[in-house]
């Protein structure tokens, strides 16, 4: 056995110990990287930057959302060091997408798409409809902050959709549900009851509500319409299944 000076041996041991004790520095790949598995002991610390955002296309970003939902479904979500991401995004953000979704507690978008801090904007309102405030938020996300994908996400068995189907009137909920009424009225030729008791009707309204929201964004926002026409932004609808965790994309 060759002789190793005691000082060199000690230095190597210290380096090895600190390397194992600080797994958050094991990878600096982007937060969406699949290089870090839940069992690897390595935590992703990197966040979205202006440079990364500039290199991505709407198509690439959409695929990242599809891949993220697949990881969620298979239990292979990326291990992240969220506190490091908090520190790195404290002075700025460069999200690549905005998700318009319902306030329902069972579908947190960052979780079901396996995203990190700073990856996406999240505009939430009961029934995931689009009004002036949501449009302004979308314009801020895309035109000001550089997001390139607008994802409008409904979900199965939505309480707001059911309430709209039943024409519920209660406090400020009454005015809110008027934003969903066009979707209820647009579902034509449907056999059976047109109320919350008919699950198929509710789901048909939920999908129509997503499609109408997409159309409204294009119709009522010249800013977003121009960005879509110039292939800078893409608008995609989807539906989250509360029973399975799977997201169906409408394309």
Secondary structure as GFF3:
##gff-version 3
##sequence-region A 1 251
A	DSSP	alpha_helix	6	21	.	.	.	ID=ss1
A	DSSP	three_ten_helix	23	25	.	.	.	ID=ss2
A	DSSP	alpha_helix	50	55	.	.	.	ID=ss3
A	DSSP	alpha_helix	58	74	.	.	.	ID=ss4
A	DSSP	alpha_helix	82	89	.	.	.	ID=ss5
A	DSSP	beta_strand	97	101	.	.	.	ID=ss6
A	DSSP	alpha_helix	109	112	.	.	.	ID=ss7
A	DSSP	beta_strand	120	124	.	.	.	ID=ss8
A	DSSP	alpha_helix	132	139	.	.	.	ID=ss9
A	DSSP	pi_helix	140	144	.	.	.	ID=ss10
A	DSSP	beta_strand	149	155	.	.	.	ID=ss11
A	DSSP	alpha_helix	159	165	.	.	.	ID=ss12
A	DSSP	alpha_helix	173	186	.	.	.	ID=ss13
A	DSSP	alpha_helix	199	220	.	.	.	ID=ss14
A	DSSP	alpha_helix	222	229	.	.	.	ID=ss15
A	DSSP	beta_strand	234	240	.	.	.	ID=ss16
A	DSSP	beta_strand	247	250	.	.	.	ID=ss17
###
